[in-house]
Amino acid sequence: MRNFDLIIIGTGSGNSVIGPEHDDWDIAIVERGPFGGTCLNVGCIPSKMFVYAAEMAELASDSQRLGVRTRFDGTDWPSIRDRVFGRIDPIAAGGRTYRDELPNVTVYSGTGRFVGPKRVAVGDEVISADRIVIAAGGRPTVPPVPGLADCGYHTSDTIMRLDQLPERLLVIGAGYIAAELGGVMGAFGSKVTFLLRGDTFLRREDHDISSRFTSAYSQRFDVRTHTRLVEARREGAEVVITLLDRDGNSAEVRGNELLVATGRRPNTDRLDVAAGGIAVDGRGFVTTDDQLRTNVDGVWALGDITNPVQLKHVANHEARVVRHNLSNPDSPATVDHRFIPHAVFGYPQIASVGLTEEDCRCQDLPYVSHVQPYSAAAYGWAMEDTDSVAKVIAHAGTRRLLGAHIIGPQAPTLVQQLIQGMHFDLTVDQMARGQYYIHPALPEVVEQALLEL
């Protein structure tokens, strides 16, 4: 059994743990798929490349209200797909080649699984290490609907590599993956039907945001709320879903393709972390302390396998912490998960950080809030935007920002200055009055929202 100084399982953010300070370490990397992990290969990078193209289609379809005569004449789906993966696949392959060529790194292809404390099997070979970093990510979940496993569904792992754009697409789910990928297909010309278990998309968002998003999608797509899925089956070229509505009435919906986007789970079961003595929580996530140490000395974990928010920017932050702690055990760094933002790249876009108004009420916090329309700012007025808003929530006593929630163009960019203000403990008054906001740029929406608090 070969022993290494370090084993890294997973090559998403885990791949960035290795730095020049480890040039004299004997390192093993274990990867079951292409290098780069979820984000590069099947997640945020390809999906946002599709999203950007979809936004161009949406803008072309919606320019008449501004007096601009453009139109949307359809898409060349294979060209869009090939442009995306023609850039991504070489990056994944190049990442593996680069690691293969390093003299102190050995790459193992296959699923790593623990067979004992600090012992990992890959195929028929067992390796060990003084230090192990678990960064093996997660995978899509599939609900236990009768017939679903046999009807030929897609997940986010496969839907973006379709050979052709489906004429009709069924989407099971109401989260960000369903909203983004279903929205992309709809923008390109598919007739999309969303099947929601509840009454709204993105139920974890602030209600003012999720309700607006649900309204926007309901105007563009066939959105079925309060559905209970009874059965799925394949009839020739069609997928057929039998469902019950909120009143118990039965109905059938049909599509050429089916996207299942009902959440993701950590890959701890595939790794058999229990055999390594590594503790997990009730949902299967590896448990860690604020230095990202597991309960087993010398074993760290980061990214989607340990953090239920499952965001790439969180995994990157955690990789930097682990990288530091591997080389500096006497002066360890800790993670800072106080203000984790997220975004949904639908049409409209959403960005959020901190508490929702519902969170504040549940925690019995004294708060003030304000919803500011884009149209109140000069640039929003120029855009003829009557739907987009920025919502800010502040503690009534301390005047610190508790949460910020934006729906509309450039939302993920606009929210960044509020994240910075929260991180550096500024009051909403300091954020609003302590700096210049360029006129007539869109950030004036944020300025106006803060001033109203």
Beta strands, then each sheet from edge to edge (+ up, - down):
strand 1: 2-9
strand 2: 27-31
strand 3: 105-109
strand 4: 112-116
strand 5: 119-122
strand 6: 125-134
strand 7: 138-140
strand 8: 168-172
strand 9: 191-195
strand 10: 222-224
strand 11: 228-235
strand 12: 238-244
strand 13: 250-255
strand 14: 257-260
strand 15: 264-266
strand 16: 299-301
strand 17: 342-344
strand 18: 350-354
strand 19: 367-373
strand 20: 389-395
strand 21: 401-407
sheet 1: 3+ 2+ 1+ 6+ 5- 4+
sheet 2: 3+ 2+ 1+ 6+ 16+
sheet 3: 7+ 15-
sheet 4: 10+ 9+ 8+ 14+
sheet 5: 11+ 12- 13+
sheet 6: 17+ 18- 21+ 20- 19+
end
